[in-house]
Amino acid sequence: MKSPICLEVVSRLSLRDTRAIALTCRAGWYITRDQLMWRHKLWLRAKVINLGLFGPNFEPNPFAGMLVRDPLLVNNKLLYEILNPDSCTGENHEDLDFGNLLSKMVAPTGSMSLTELFENLFSLFSSGPPQNSPSDPFSKGEGAPTFLLFGMPETKVSKRLALSFIASKDSTFETVGLVKGKPGGVGGGVTVRYGHNLMNLLTVRRARPRLLVDGPNGTAFHPDVAEVIPRVDGLICYMDASCHCENSENSLHKSKMFNGCCALTHAIDVLELEAMMRTIPSDLSPPILVLLAHMDDPHPSSDDSDLDHDDYANLKTRVHHKSQTRFSNQVRHRPTMLYNVLGSLDLPWAICEVEVKTLAGVHCGLNWLLHRTLKLKSG
């Protein structure tokens, strides 16, 4: 029997320490295989909710910093290892997959010497993708995952986040090349180094109103943008999470959403996001990552942000007594505000908060998107 105290303690440990616990004894090994423990760890250490095992009527905790719905990642342990929230660099510390390694080796024959066998093994580590000419900036991203980067009409906050992706050279992102587009710039972008990975970002900035058109099903993106979507491996949408809604005392008591603004007066702009959803061809299902950009994270004034999903269900019965104190410092929109927008999609998606000064939170989102893309590319 697993002790609730042990589960609580292990759920607060780092990934490295949790793996160490698994090596101590049989009981430790069983605890680290408990999916509820990993669900609790995702929440306590990263404010992440994995929606893969929850039904359509599930109401996420409003203090969540990231929501993920991915049919390939219903395993909470695997999701935590992929997001790697304990690392600020997004580096991959996964153990070496020896099964995959051996499958790439040439099958030894009776005539193969021991030296030849070791040379074959060494070549797996020393060989890499063909080196492109350093003088050709358009060849840097050949074979790298490609994503379409688009957003709402830019504000100071969202523009800073977009420029962090496409025009930076720091410890997180480094622009190393260019991607050719169509005449007029549609389909063009930059090649960016993120950790040990390269990715191509095809940018669609300042879309409204030039690249938005009205159709029979509502506003969608221009056909030139629609032609680009089959070429990409996923979509990245960025938007300003700043809340400019009116939080009057009366509206707070009527609110059914605990996002820092009330459900009756919120004014989050999702026109481009909904337009892109209408533009995606029906035979495609690219993953969508939504980044909610904010500055100077305001910490919640109550302890309710530490509550897990089960505890949060009991919280709603006493919300009227604490509404003013809880919302006093909440000045931005939260990922749960977009839950109803993306919840009905059959596409894999994730929504995460990003603090634009430190880029805190961006690693979890990109780690999920890159892992999913690279896994599908490798089969």
N, C-alpha and C positions, 0 to 999 in steps of 0.2 A: 504494500500500500504506500502510495506517495504522500509524504507529509505536506500539508498546505504551507507550512512554514518554509520547508526546503524549496518548494516550488516558487514561493515569493522571493526568497533570497536569490535563487539561481536566475530568476527572471530579471533581476537588477544587475547582473554581471555583464561584463563585456563579452564579445564573441570569443575572444581568445581565452578568457577565464572559463567560459561555459564549456569550451572544448576540453579544457584541462579537467574540469569536473567529470566529464564523461570518461576519462581515463583512470579515475581514482578507484572505482569499485562498480559492482553490478548496479547498485541502487542509483549511483550517479549517472550511469549510462542510460537507465530507464527514464530518469528525470529529464535528461536532455533530448529524449525522443517524444516528449509530451507536447502535442500541438497546442494545447491551451496555454502552456507555459510560454511557448514561442509567440503566441498571439498577444499575451500579456507583455512580453519583452518588447515586441514591436511598438506597443503603445507607450510603455514607460520610458523607453530609451529614444524613441523617434517620433512618437505621436502619429504612428502609421496604422491605418485600418485596412486589412485585407478583406475585400468584399466578396471574394470568390465563393465562400460557403454561406453567405447570408442571402435571404430571400428578397424579393422585390419590395416588401413592406418594411424592410429594415431602416431604421432611422439612425444615421451615424452620429457619433458624439460631435457636437459643434466645435470643440476645441481641437479636432484632428488637424495635424499639419500636412497630412498626405492621405489620399484615398487611392486604392489600387483595385481595379477589376480586370483580372487577366485569367482566362480559363486554363492557361498553362502554368499558373503559379498559385494554386489553391493551398499548397503546402507552406505553412507559415515559417518553418525553419529555413526552407530554401529561399523564400522571399527575403528573410532577414539577412541571409548570407549574401544575396545578390545586392540588396540595397546598401549593405555594409555601412550603417549609420555611425559605427564607432570610428570610421576613418574619415578624415577631412580632405583626403586627396583623391578618394575614389579608386585607389589602387586595388587590384584584385589579388587577394591572398588565398585563393582557393587551393586546396591540395592538388598535387599533380595527379591527373587521371592516367594511371598506368595502363588501363585497358585500352584507352584511346591511343596512348603512345605506342604500345606494342602492335596495334592494328596498322600503324603507319610504317612499321619496319618491314623490310624485305624478309620473307620467310627464309630461315637458314637452310642451307642445303649441306649435303655430306661433303662437298668440295669447298665450302666456305670456311676459311680459317678464322681463328679467334680474333685476329687483327682486323680482318674485313668486317666481322660482326660489330666490333667496337667502332669502326669507322662509320658504319651505317647508322649506329646509334648517335654518334657525334654529329652527323649531318642533319639530324632532326632538329638539333638545337642551333647549329651554326647557320643553316640555310634559312633564308627569309624571302619575302617578296622581291621581285626584281627592282633594282634601284633605278629610279627615274632620273633624268638629267636635272641637276640642281638649278639649271638656268631656265627651265620651263615651269613656270608657276601653275600651268593648267594640267600638269600630269601628276601633281602631288597626291591627289585623292583618288586615283584610279583603283577601283576595287573596294573602296571604303564605304561604309554605310552612308546613305544619303537621306537627309531629312528636309522637309519643307518647313521653313520658319516663317510664321505669320503672326499678326497681332491686331489688337484694336487700334484705333487712332492713338498715336503715341502721346504720352505725357512725359514729364521729366523723369519719373520713376521707371516707366516701362522702356523708354528710350535708352536709359542707362543700362538696363538689363540686356537689351538687344545688342548694344555696342560691346558689352562684355563678351558676347558670343563672337561677333564678326569683326571686331577691330581691336583686339587686345593681345597683349603679350605678357602674361603673368604666370603664376604658379598653377592656375586652373585651366585657362584657355590660351592657346597661341595660334594666331592665324598664320598658316604656312603656305597657302596657295589659293588659286582662283578656280572657279567653275564657269565654263562658258555657257551663256544662255542664248535665247532667241533675240532677234533684233528688238530693241526696246528694253532689254534687260530681264524679261520674264524667263525664269528657269536658270538664271545665273546666280552665283553666290561665291562662297569662300570654303576653303578646306581648313579645318581647325583641328589642332592636336589637343586632346583631352586625356590626361593621364598617359596611358600607353596606347591609346586608341586614336585613330584618325577618323574624322567624319566630315562629310560634305553638307553644308547648310545652304539650301536654295532659299533666298530671302524674298518675301512678299511684304514689303513695308508700305505704310501709308496707302492702304488699299482703297479706302473710302474717298471719293465715290468712283474713281477711275476704273477699278478692277471689279466692281460689284455691279451686277445686272439683275433686273427683276425678271423672274420666270413664272411659269404656271404654279409652281409649288412654293414660291416665295423668293427672297433674295438669295442669289448664289454668286459664285465667283465667275469671272470672265472665262470663256472657253480656252483662252491661252493658258490660264492657270490649271484648268481641268486636264489639259494635255500633259502637264508636268506630273500630276499625281501618280500615274502608273509607273513613273521612273523612280519614285522615292520609296524608302523602306518604312517611313513613318512621318508623323506630323507633330510639330512643336508649336503650340500657341502660347503667346505671352500677353499678359494684360496687367494693368495697374489694379492692385487690390485696395487702394485707398477708398475709404467709405465716406461719401459726402451726403449720406442720407440724414433725414431729420429724425433724431432720437428724442422725441418728446416723452414726457413721463407717461402720458396716457397710451401712446402707441407701444411703449415697452411692455406694458401690462397686457396688451392685446396680442403681442407677438407670439408666434409659434416657432420661430427660429432663433437660435441663440448664437448669432454670428457677429455680433457687434453692430448690427443694424436690424431693423425689424422687418418682418415679412410683408407688412402692409405698405411700406414706403421705400423699400430698397430700390436702387437704381443701377445695378450692375449691368454693364453694357456687354452683350454677347452676340452682337449682330454678325461680326466676322466669323465667330466660332460656329454659329448656326448656319451661316452661309457656306462654310467649308463642309459641314456635315451634309448639306444638300448637294455639294459639288462632287463628293466622292462617288465614283462609279459603284453600282450595286454589286458588281462581281469582285470588288476589292474590299479588304478589311485591314487597312493599315492601322497600327497602334497610334493613339493620340496622347500626347503629353501636354498638359496645361500647366503653365507656370504663373502663379499669382505673385507679382512683384510688390514688395513693400520695403519701407525703410524704418530703421530704429524700432525694432520689434517691441510693442507694448506688452508687458507681461500681465496675464490675467490677475485680477485683484483677489480672487478667491482660490481655494484649493480644489475646486471642482474639476480643473483641467487634468488632475491626476487620476480621475476616476476611469475605470475600465468600462467596457460596453455594458456589462451586467449591472454595475453600480450606477451607471448613468440612467438606466431605466427607472431607478428609484428616485433619482434626483428631480425628475420633472414634477413630482408631486409637491415639492416645496419651492418651486422656482419663483413663485410670486413674492415670497418673503425675502428673496435675495437679489431680485432683478437689478435694482439700482446699483448695488455694490459690485455686482459681477460685470456690468457693462460700462462701468465708469471709465475704464482705460481701453476699451475695445474700439479701435478706430479704423478697422479694415475689414474687407470681405474675406470670408473663410472658404476653404475648399468645399465644405458642405453646401454652400450656396449654389454650386454648379452640379450638385448631385442629381437634381431633377433634370438638368439639361442633358447630361451624358448618360444617366442611368438607364434610359430606354435603348441605347445603342447596342448592337451586336458586336461592336468592335472592342478590342482591348483598350483600356484607357487608364490614365492616372492623372491626378491633380495634386500639385504640391506647392507649398509656399516657398518663396525665395527672398531672402534679405539681400538687397542688391549691393550693399556696401561690402559685405563679406562673402556673398554668394552662398550663405548657409542654406541648405535645403536643395540646392541644384544637383548635388552629387547623387542623392537618392533617386531623383527623377531620371537623370541621364543613365545611371547604372541600370535601372530597370529597362529603359528603352534600348540601350546598347546590348544588354544581355539577350533580350528577346529577339532583336534583329540578328545578332551574330549566331544565335542558336538556330534560327530558321534558315540562315544562309548556309550553315554547316550541315544541315539536315539532322 
